[in-house]
């Protein structure tokens, strides 16, 4: 069977077990997960989805997250979208709104809902962030190594290609935020421009000149969510014939004033608090803080809420020029890789060895879901020893204050984003985490009789 037919078949089976096209309110995907929002969660057959060949695992949250792995999820998502387009079914958005109250209480806590919304805004930006981050990091490394002159046209071209996203990221965040809150994407983009526009520096309020970019992504999230909220309210009061003129104009005008008076200063204060708070934790907590942060990151990945930390990473880079948090959290995947190697060498079960061999390449490249849902989490104890191994690596990264100049995937690729003079230290910490996860899992984290489902 060709890969295309295999992906189409898997998409068809997922759609069948999700309850059919009429039970799909929305779908998207990240680097490893097909994320589906069912209209009625009671109509989904989770056990059947988990049993499908090619499905690594399933996370039941507000969106149903089906773990498929890198290189697979894009194809399956494309085929899934084709099936939805070809199906004749009711207006899904109306159905989704009607049944949204059916979501279980355990998935509707304010904190979880907040993180999921943040994740929904930033997940579509991940490919662009990874590409721009790697190009920026590699270019800086090559220049600092002396292999390329900083003033050469080649270096300038590469720098422009890599840095463009980070210059205008606020516009994309504004667009996605407005979409998430039911507003017009273009108005969300304008909300981002309100804050990053260099001309903001010419505005003086209450005796002080405004600083372009003040409030950062936090301020942009506020402004874009507000303009979406305002747009919907204004539209209710405006005649249909005048909607295209009055609604966007009034929404932008009011949002602009509120942004400069409220959102920029408040966003700036929140941004400063996040940055100073995290730096204080790392400075005062040292290796203990590094251990705790590294050890507790994998459980966040399991829930799919880890993408909610993206604006935190971006704010650190915007505020202090680098990100000391990302290398610590990146050790989560490294501890898991070490645990997987330990299981591979200790087990005699061929099926388990195949599962590990399939997930290790992604794990080494910073994509941990195949190993989490395919190996360590089903086994139980190895997941805990992987977390402990991650904590050891996190303590190392915190002690040496390793930091990245951009954000991207963890694992070995993150070495391109670390400060050039810290690359070897980062890689050493990575291997320490591999080793800690391996030793802890091999010593007391795994016995072959745990792997009953791999018989």
N, C-alpha and C positions, 0 to 999 in steps of 0.2 A: 504494500500500500504506500502511495506517495505521501510525503509530508503534508501536502495541501489537503489531501483527503482525510488524513489522520486528524489534522486540526479542525477541519469542517465537521468530522464525525464527533469529536470531543465537544465542540461548541453546540452541536445539535442535542447531544445527550444532556449537557448542562442545562440548556434551555428547557428541555423536557422535564428534568427533575426540579427545576426552579418553579415550575407551574405554568409553563408556556409563555408566549409573548405578552399576553394580557396581564401577566403578573410581574412584568419588568417595568419599573418606573424610570430607571436610569441605569447606566453602566459606564464604567471607565476602567482604566488599568494603570498600575504603576510598574515598577521594574520586574516584579514577580507575581503580582496578584491581579486577578480579574475581580473588580469590585462591582457588585450588583446590588441595587436597591429594590427589593421586592415590594410590590404593592401590598400583598398580604403574606406575611411571613409564615402563616399557618399552612400555606399551600406548597411550601418548599420541602423537598425530601432531602434533608441534609445527609443522612446516612448513605443514600444512594449516590450522592455527589462525591462523598468521601471515598466510596468504593470504586469510582471510575479510574481506569488506567490512565495515567498522566496527571492526575490530581494528587498533589503532594500533601495537602491539608486544607482545612476550612476553618475560618475564624468567623464566629457568629457575633456580629456587632450591628450597628444601625445599618451599615452596608454589609452584605454577605461577601466576605473576602475569600476567594478561591485561589489557593496557592498553586501556581503552575510552573514557576521558575523562569529564569531569564531565557530569552531566545524562543520561548514557547508562548508566553502570555500575549505578546503583540499579535501573533498570528491567530490565536484562538479568539482574542478580542475582536479582531477584524471580521472573522467569520461569524461571530456572535452578532455583531452589528448588522451584517448582511442579512442574517436570518430575521432580525427584528424589522428591518426595512421592508423585506418581502412579505412579511406577515400582515394580514388584515386584522387589525384589532382596534380597540377603543382608544380614545385620547388618554395616554398613560399619565400625563401630568395631572389631569383632573382626578384620575383614580388614585394616584399617589397621595394627593392632598386629602382625599376622602378617607383613606385608610392609614394615614400617618399616625393617628392616635393609637393604632394597634401595636406599635413598637413596644416591646417589653420594658418595664420600669428599670431593670438592671442596665439597660443600654441608654437610658434617658437621663442620667445624672447630669447636672449642669456642667461639671468639669469634663466629662467624656464628650458631651455634645460640643463643647467649646473646642476641644482638641481635634475632634473630627472635622469641624468646620475649617479650622486652620489647615489641617492636612489636605482637605479637599481643594483649598486654594493653592497650595504649594506643590502637590503631587504632579499636576500637569507640567510644572516648570522643571522637574528633576532632570530630564534629558538635556535641557538647555544649560542648567546649572553645572551638570557634570562635564559637558563638552567645553563650556567656557572656562570652568575651573581648571581642567586639565591643560588646556592650551595656555592659559595664563601661568600656571605653575611650571610647566615644562619650559616655557619661554624664559621665565625668570631664572630657572636653574641653568639653562644653557648660557644666558648672558653672564651670570655670576661665575660660571666655570671658565669664562674667557673664550668660549668657543664661538661667540657671536658678539660683535660690537653693538652696544646699546643704541648707537646712532645710525646703524645700518638700516637700509630700507627693509631688509628681511625682518629684522627685529621689530621695527615700527609696525609693519603690516601684521605680524603675529600678535603684537600687543593690542592693536586696534581690534583685531578679530576676537581675541579673548576677553577684552575688557568691556566691549559694547554692552553685553547683557547687564553687567553690574552698574553701568552708568544709567541705564534706563529700566532697571528691574522694577522700579516703583510703578511704571505704567502697566506692566504685565500683571503685577500683584493687584493693582486697582481693577483691571479688567476681570480677573478671576474672582475677586471679592464681590464685585457688583453682580456677577453671574450667580455666585453662591447665595446671595441675598435677594435674588429675583429682579435685579435691575438691568439696565442696558449696559452691555460691556463697554461701549464707547464712552459713556458717562463715567464709568469706573476708571477708565484710562485717564480721563480728564482729572479725576480726583487725585490720581498719582502725580500728574503734571503740576497740579496746584502746589504740591510740596517740593518737588525736585526742580522746578523752573528756576534758573539762575536769577531771573528778574525779581524774584521774591526779596532779594537782598536790598532792593531799592525801597521796600515798604518799611515804614517806621510806625510802630504802635506803642502807645503808652510811654513814649520817650526812648524806646529801644528799637534798633533795626532788626528785622527778622533775618534769620540765617537760613539760606536755601538748604533743604534737606532735613532741617530740624524736626524731630519727631520720627524720622526714618520710616521703616515699614510699619511700625505701630501706628503712627499718625495716618499713614496711607490706608491701613485697614479700617480705622475709624472713619476717615473721610469717604471711602468707597462704600462702606456699609451704610453710612448716613445718606449719601446721594441716592442709593438704591431705595432706601426707606422713603425718602422724600419724593422721589419720582413716582412711586406707586400712590402716595397720598395725593399729590398734586393732580395726577391723571384722573382721579375720581371726581374732581371738582371742575375739570375743564371740558368744554364741548369737544366732541370727537373731531370736528372740522378744524379746531385750533390746537389740537393736542401736539402735533409735531413742532409747533412754534413755541407755545407757551410752556409746556411741561419741561423740556430739557433746559430752556432758558432760565426759568424760575429755579429749578433744581440746582443748576450750576451756580447761579448767583448766590443763593442762600448758602449752599455748601462752601463756596469760596470764602465768604465772610466768616462762617463758623469755623472753618479750617484755620484761618489765620489768627482768629481770636481764641479758639479753644483747642482744636485738635493738635496743632503744631506744638504749643507749649506743654499740653498734657501728655502727648505722645513722647515729647522729649524727656519729661520727668520720668515716665514709665521706663523709657529706654535706658536712662541713666541709672534708675533703680535696679533694673535687670542686670546691667553690665557691672555696676559696682557690687551688687549682691553676689553674683557668681564669682567675681574676682576675689571678694572677701572670703567666700567659702573656700576657694582654692588656696588662697594665701594662708588663712588661719588653719584650715583643715589639713592642708598638705597631702601627704600620702594616704591618710585616712579618708579624706574627701575623695581622692582619686579612686581608692578601692571601692568605696560605696557607690560612686557614680558609675564606675565601670561594671560592677557586679549587678547593678539593678537595671541596666539598659536592655538586656535581652527580654525580660518580661514585658517591657514597653513595646518592643518589636512584635511580640506575640499578638498583642492587641491591635497592632497596625497604627497606633497613635504616635509613633516616633517621629513621623513627618511633621507633627505639630511643633517640633523644636526648631524647624528651619528658620523662622524669623528670629529666634534667639541667637542662632549662629550668625545670621546676617547682621544683627545689631552689634554683636561683639566685633565683627570685622569693620563695620561702619564707625564704631566708637573708638576702638583702640588699635585698629589696623590688622588684627589677627584674631584667631579663634583658638583659645587653649582648651575649650570644652570638647571639640570634635575628636581630637586624638584619644582622649580618655574614653569616650563612648565607643570609639572604633574598636576598642579592645574586646567589646562584647562578641563580635564576630570571630576574633582571633581565639578567644577561649573556647569557642564552639568548634573551631577547626581542630584545635588540639585534642578536644574530647572525641571528635569523630575519628581522628587518627588512632587514638587509644582503642576505641571500640573495634576499628577495622583490624588491628593487629591481635586483638584478644578473642574476637568471635570466630566461631567455626561455621557460622550460618552464611551460606552463599548469597541468599536473598538480601541479608543485611549488608554484606560487603558490597553488593551491587548498588544498593541505595546510597551508601556512603561515597562510593566512587563517582556516582552521578552528581552528588551535591558538593563534593570537595572543590572542584574547579571554581564554581560560583562563590563558595565560601572564601577561598583565597583571594578572590577579586572583590570581596566586600559585600556579597549578596548572601545573607545568612538564612533566608527562609527555607530553601530546600533541605538544609541540614536540621533546622529547628523542627519543622513539621514532618520531615521524612525520617528523622533518626532520633535526636536527643529528647524531644518533648514526648513522643510516644513511649520512650523507654523510662522516662521519669527522672531517676537519680542522675544520669549523665547531664541532664539539663542544668541541674543545680551545681554540679562540679564544673561545668562549662562557665557558669556565672562566676564561680569563685576564681577560676583561672583568668577570667576577664578582669576581675577586681585586682589581681596581682599586676597585670599589665597596666591597668588604669592608675595604680599607685606609682608605677615607674614613670609614666607619662606626666603625671602631676608633679613628681619630684623634680624632674628636669624641665618643667614648664614648656613642654613641646606645644607648638601652635601651628595652625595652618593659615595660609594667606587667602584661602578661598574655601568653598564647600564642595563636596563631591562624595563619591562612594568611599567606603572605608577599606580596610584590608591593605594589600600591597599598593593599589593605585593611589592611595592617599599620600604615599611618600612623595609624589610629585607636587603635592600642595603644601607640604611642610616647608618651613624656612630652610633654605639650602644648607645652612650650617647645622641643622638639626636632623637631617634626613637619616643619617646613620643611627642616631639615638632613637628615632622613631622606629626604624626597622628592628633595632635591638629590642625595644619594648614589645614590638609585635611578636618576635620570636620567644620572648619571655612569657608572653601570654599563651602562645602555642604550647610551650613546654609545661606551664602550670596546668593548663587544661588537660594536657596529656597525662601528666603524672597523677593528678588528683583523680581522674577518671579511671586510669589503669589500676591505681592502687586500691580504691574502694568505691568507685562510681559505677562499675559495670560488672555484671556476671552474665554469662551466656543464657542462663535460665530466665533472665528478664525479657528476652527477645522472643516471647512465645508467638507473637503475631508475624514474625519473620520466618517461622518454620516452613 
